[in-house]
Amino acid sequence: MADLMVIAEKNRDYYLLEQKADSGDKWFRYVKTMDSYAEAVLITPEMAREALESSGFDLRKSSKKISNTITFSFSGKLLDGRALLKSIINSNKAIVVFVSFNVSDKLNFLFEQR
């Protein structure tokens, strides 16, 4: 488990450092490849808030769908993980989560909130 935490911390640091160096876009837009991939990332409450707010989700509204992963489409849209992100914000603790990046926008129907 310690190895997973080290990997997740390194991945978190990568996204936040890229964001800081570029002075701009959202952390999840700094993908490592144009292909779809998933990796463990230590998600902080601030990162969770940024992901939810940039996707236009109301932080007060609850989600009926529970997920153990966070999924972003190729265009940067949050497809899955809203409830998990809210849990991170509410707990005010960083949590290791598997995050998928560059998932096809055409697969949005698989992740629709019910």
C-alpha positions in Angstrom: 0.0 0.0 0.0 2.9 2.3 0.7 4.1 1.9 -2.9 0.7 2.9 -4.2 0.7 6.0 -2.1 4.1 7.0 -3.4 2.9 6.5 -7.0 -0.3 8.4 -6.3 1.6 11.3 -4.7 4.0 11.5 -7.7 1.0 11.5 -10.1 -0.7 14.3 -8.1 2.5 16.3 -8.1 2.8 15.9 -11.9 -0.6 17.3 -12.6 -0.3 20.2 -10.1 3.2 21.1 -11.2 2.2 21.1 -14.9 -0.8 23.3 -14.0 1.3 25.7 -12.0 4.0 25.9 -14.8 1.3 26.7 -17.4 -0.5 29.2 -15.1 -3.8 28.2 -16.3 -5.9 25.2 -17.3 -7.5 22.7 -15.0 -5.2 20.0 -13.5 -6.9 17.2 -15.3 -6.2 18.7 -18.7 -2.4 18.0 -18.4 -2.6 14.5 -19.6 0.5 12.4 -20.2 -0.5 11.0 -23.5 -3.2 11.4 -26.1 -4.2 7.7 -25.6 -6.7 6.6 -22.9 -5.1 5.7 -19.7 -5.8 5.3 -16.0 -3.6 5.7 -12.9 -3.7 6.2 -9.2 -3.7 9.9 -8.2 -3.8 11.4 -4.7 -6.8 13.7 -5.1 -6.9 16.6 -2.7 -10.1 18.4 -1.8 -9.0 21.4 -3.9 -8.5 19.1 -7.0 -11.9 17.6 -6.4 -13.6 21.0 -6.1 -11.9 22.1 -9.3 -13.0 19.0 -11.2 -16.6 19.4 -10.1 -16.9 23.1 -10.5 -15.3 23.1 -14.0 -17.8 20.5 -15.1 -20.7 22.6 -14.0 -21.9 20.3 -11.2 -23.7 21.8 -8.2 -21.7 20.9 -5.1 -24.8 20.9 -3.0 -26.8 18.5 -5.1 -26.4 14.8 -4.3 -25.7 12.0 -6.8 -27.4 8.7 -6.7 -24.6 7.0 -8.6 -21.6 5.8 -6.5 -18.3 5.2 -8.2 -14.8 4.1 -7.1 -13.1 5.9 -10.0 -13.0 9.3 -11.7 -13.3 9.5 -15.4 -12.6 12.4 -17.7 -13.3 12.4 -21.4 -10.9 13.4 -24.1 -12.4 16.9 -24.1 -11.9 17.2 -20.3 -15.6 16.6 -19.4 -16.1 14.8 -16.0 -17.9 11.6 -17.0 -17.9 9.7 -13.7 -17.0 10.2 -10.1 -19.1 13.1 -9.0 -20.1 11.4 -5.7 -16.5 10.4 -5.0 -15.3 13.9 -5.6 -17.9 15.3 -3.3 -16.8 12.8 -0.6 -13.2 14.0 -0.9 -14.4 17.6 -0.5 -16.6 16.8 2.5 -14.0 14.7 4.2 -11.4 17.4 3.7 -8.8 14.7 3.2 -6.7 13.7 0.2 -7.6 10.2 -1.1 -5.9 7.8 -3.6 -8.3 7.3 -6.5 -7.9 5.6 -9.9 -8.5 8.3 -12.5 -9.1 7.6 -16.2 -8.2 10.1 -18.8 -9.0 10.6 -22.5 -12.0 8.4 -22.5 -14.0 8.8 -25.7 -16.7 11.6 -25.5 -18.9 9.2 -27.4 -19.1 6.9 -24.3 -20.8 9.6 -22.3 -24.0 7.5 -22.3 -22.3 4.9 -20.2 -21.7 7.4 -17.4 -24.9 9.4 -17.4 -26.1 10.3 -13.9 -29.4 8.7 -13.0 
